[in-house]
Amino acid sequence: MTRAASGLPQSFVDALVEEAHRLCGIELEWLPHTKASYRPSGRIVAWDDTKGAYVGIQGMKVKAWRLGNTVTAFTDIDGYYCCDKAFKNPFNIDLYFGRNDFEVRPDGKNELVDKKNAVKGARDWTFVKDGNYQFYTHVFRAAFHYNYRTIIDGISR
């Protein structure tokens, strides 16, 4: 059982906060993870001709949002992401093909807005061979590896 800093069970603290907001008339768009909530999560992969398989895209920024509430996550080495907050209603997701150190697209439009609004939980992207965003995905992989990963025997940039 997870305990809050007060020593009380986390589920009790979450229920207490929800009830306090309900009594005060405060509407929260995100809630602690419960059965009735939607947690932004999923996987981002692209086809790699060299490996002959789909590979996860590491380091991509994923932003989930709804009515001014925003949660950000980054993909791990296998392309999985999971936000630390959940929404009580369906939400929108944006992907970013750029980081502070680099931009992938020369026009500066590094954002891919999910055309399928009202996501209700897990959302995966598969950038297929010869797809529109496959090129940007592989440029992002190379730029991320160059800027953030170890090159040879522990040497980093």
C-alpha positions, -999 to 999 in steps of 0.1 A, spaced: 0 0 0 14 34 -10 15 59 18 14 97 16 39 119 35 14 121 63 15 84 68 -21 79 56 -28 55 27 -25 74 -6 -59 62 -18 -75 79 13 -56 111 6 -67 111 -30 -103 105 -20 -101 133 5 -87 158 -20 -114 148 -46 -142 153 -20 -128 187 -9 -127 199 -45 -163 186 -50 -176 204 -19 -159 236 -29 -171 234 -65 -136 232 -80 -134 213 -112 -101 195 -117 -93 182 -152 -66 158 -140 -69 134 -112 -48 107 -95 -49 75 -115 -82 58 -108 -104 34 -128 -125 63 -141 -95 83 -154 -76 84 -186 -38 82 -184 -18 94 -215 5 66 -225 15 46 -255 44 39 -278 60 56 -308 78 34 -334 91 38 -369 101 13 -396 139 8 -398 151 -6 -432 185 -16 -417 170 -36 -389 140 -48 -409 117 -41 -380 100 -13 -361 122 5 -336 112 27 -307 118 65 -309 137 76 -278 135 111 -264 104 124 -282 83 149 -263 47 140 -259 23 166 -246 -13 157 -234 -36 186 -228 -72 195 -221 -87 229 -213 -55 245 -202 -42 215 -182 -10 201 -197 11 170 -189 44 163 -207 63 130 -210 93 118 -230 97 84 -247 121 59 -233 147 38 -253 119 15 -266 96 44 -276 72 40 -246 58 70 -227 35 74 -198 24 107 -182 25 110 -144 -11 125 -142 -44 113 -155 -73 132 -169 -109 125 -159 -121 133 -195 -107 125 -229 -77 146 -239 -56 157 -269 -20 147 -277 8 165 -296 42 151 -306 73 172 -310 101 164 -335 126 186 -318 143 194 -285 161 224 -271 193 214 -288 180 208 -323 151 212 -347 142 185 -372 121 205 -397 137 235 -414 104 254 -412 104 252 -374 71 232 -373 83 204 -351 49 197 -337 27 169 -349 -9 175 -337 -28 143 -333 -57 144 -357 -77 120 -335 -88 142 -307 -105 130 -276 -80 103 -267 -91 80 -239 -59 65 -226 -32 47 -245 -23 61 -280 4 45 -302 20 60 -333 35 37 -360 54 56 -387 53 32 -416 78 28 -443 75 56 -469 51 74 -446 50 112 -443 67 115 -410 91 85 -413 119 108 -426 114 133 -397 113 104 -372 147 91 -384 163 125 -385 150 130 -349 165 96 -339 199 106 -353 199 141 -338 188 127 -304 216 101 -305 242 127 -315 231 151 -287 222 129 -258 236 94 -261 270 80 -255 291 78 -286 320 54 -279 331 39 -246 314 64 -223 324 95 -243 295 119 -245 291 152 -264 
